[in-house]
Amino acid sequence: MTLAAQGVLLSCIITNPDGELRIEWKKLNAGTHLVYFENHLRGDLADRAEFRGGSIYIYNVTRKDTAVYRCEVVRKEKGYLGDVAVNLTVQVKPITPKCAVPKSVPVGKTAVLTCNEHEGYPPSTYTWYRNGDILPGDPKSNPKFLNSSYKIDSNTGTLRFSVISKLDIGEYYCVAENNAGHAKCEPQRMEVYDINIAAIIGGVLVVIIVLMIITIVIRLAYKRGYFAKKRPPKGYQASSKADDVDYVRSDPVDNEGDFRHKSSFVI
């Protein structure tokens, strides 16, 4: 186990080096990859590692180097000699976590604060602070937080208030920590405000009054005939032709344009 950006030695000590030996190193991580073969370093270690008499020294290790490495030794005259496995864990310090704190929350509502980062290895655990004081896992264990109703998930970094009160006002920040180190986000202030019931009721009453006024105006307009259908203008006469009366032209001997009304009806 080592920290990132440091050097580490993968040791493979051969107690009986007599005879001609063939040494191979393999990286066992999501498959098998040759690291040292035919007297040459290979893969991503070729430019940042050194072979030292059976062992491998890696400069500037990274999280990607975390794996199980196996050294295999074969004596060419007698065959397989033995092997050794080295479990390398590279620890990475957390980076500054991303924190989300609501700016204001009404009294009695729920509130969720989040904190996370994904670069640290092993995975970080999280601790929340308010006004510089650490929030205990159980709020009942500290008089300062006795009346708070929160729960903390130290693995995900979630701080959840089920029923928030004005006692929860303050500046909050979170610390991400693992064996390699820790990092924190900048403090963010959360306010808690009262819900103005009187203003809500007043607003509802105003809406009701406005609707009543609109209804009264519309009814008066109907009574005064503003919405009645338009009547035909004076002097307009409807056609006197009856629906069932047939008008025919007079005999050819009559003057052109002379029409008479016959008493016959067409049914």
PyMOL commands that set and color helices and strands:
alter all, ss='L'
color gray80, all
select helices_A, chain A and resi 43-45+63-65+139-141+143-145+166-168+197-223
alter helices_A, ss='H'
color red, helices_A
select strands_A, chain A and resi 2-3+8-10+21-28+32-37+40-41+49-52+55-58+67-75+79-88+90-91+98-100+104-106+111-116+125-130+133-134+150-153+158-161+170-178+181-184+188-193+248-249+259-260
alter strands_A, ss='S'
color yellow, strands_A
deselect
rebuild
show_as cartoon
